[in-house]
Amino acid sequence: TVAPAATTAAAAAVAPAAPAADEDESLSGAQLLSKARQAIAGGAASKAANYAKKAIAKGAGGSAYYVLGAAYQTMGSNGAAKAAYKNCAKAGAAEAAECASLADGL
């Protein structure tokens, strides 16, 4: 009877992770972009990159590429940052001119 109890405890320990993933899926691109901006402002570049990628997938546009570029640059991935900034510039985001300049500088 020990094995079923251990299995139940393990399943209970894993269960809380699922709602977080579902929560992100239910968010709009704009909401994910907002979370990405908050994460980059708080110094959580990896988290910002993840939110920005999810925002891009949901059509958040060039501004999400801007945050993604900043996150990659913060993490030292300059090639990926340059690509993200170029996508931002091409998308005609509000930050397009800044993105073009940042891409040229990398």
N, C-alpha and C positions, 0 to 999 in steps of 0.2 A: 504493500500500500504506500510505501515511501515514494516510489517512482511517479505515480500519478500526482501526488502532492507537489513534488519537485517540478513536474511538467506544468502544472497549473501555476505555480509561482513564477516559473520562467516565462510563461505566456503572459501573465499579468505584468511582468517587468517590461516586456516588449511592447505591450499594448499602448502605453502613453506616447510612443514615438509616432504612431500612425496619425493621430489627429493633427499634428503639426504639419505633416506633408499634405494632408487634405486641406488644411487651412490655406496654405500657399496656393493650392490649385483653385480654390474658390475666389481668390483675389483677382482683381482686374489688373491689366498692365500698369495703369496709373498708380494703383495701390502698391504693387510690387516695386515700381520705380521709387515711390516715396520711402519704402522700407530700405531700398538700396542706398538712397541718399542719406538716410539716417545712419545706416551702417558705415558708410564711408566717412561721414562726419564724426562718428564715434571711434574711428580708427580700426574698424573691423573690415579690412579690405577683402578678405576671402568671402565673408558673408555678403558684402556688397556686390561682389562679382556674381555670386549665385543668384541673388535677387535680381540683378540687372539682366542676367541671361534669361531668367524666367519672364521678366518684363518684356524683353525683346520678343520672346516667343509668343507673347500675348499682344503684340502690336504696339508697344509703348513708344516706338519711334526712336529718333536720333538722340534724344536726351538720355535714353537708357544706354546707348553706346558711349555717350560722354562719361557717365558714371562707371561703366565697365572699363573704359580706358583708364580712368583715374585709379580704379581698383587694381588693374593689372600693373600700372606704373608704380603704384605704392608697393606692390609685391615684387617689383624688380623684373617683371616680364615685359620688357620694352617692345619687343616684336609684336606681342599680342596687344599691347596698349596702342601702338601705332595703327594696327589694323582696326581696332575699335574706334579710334579717333577719326580715321579715314571714313568709316561707315557713318559716323556722326555727321561729318562734313557733307557727305553725299546725300544724307537723308534730309538736309535742309532744316536741321533743328535750330532752336533759338541760339544754341551754342556753336553753330556751324563754323563761324569764323575762328573762334577760339580753338575748336577741334582741329581745323586745318593747320593752324599755327602750331599746336602741340604735336601733331603728326609730323610736320616738317622738322621740328626740333628733336625728334627721336631718331 
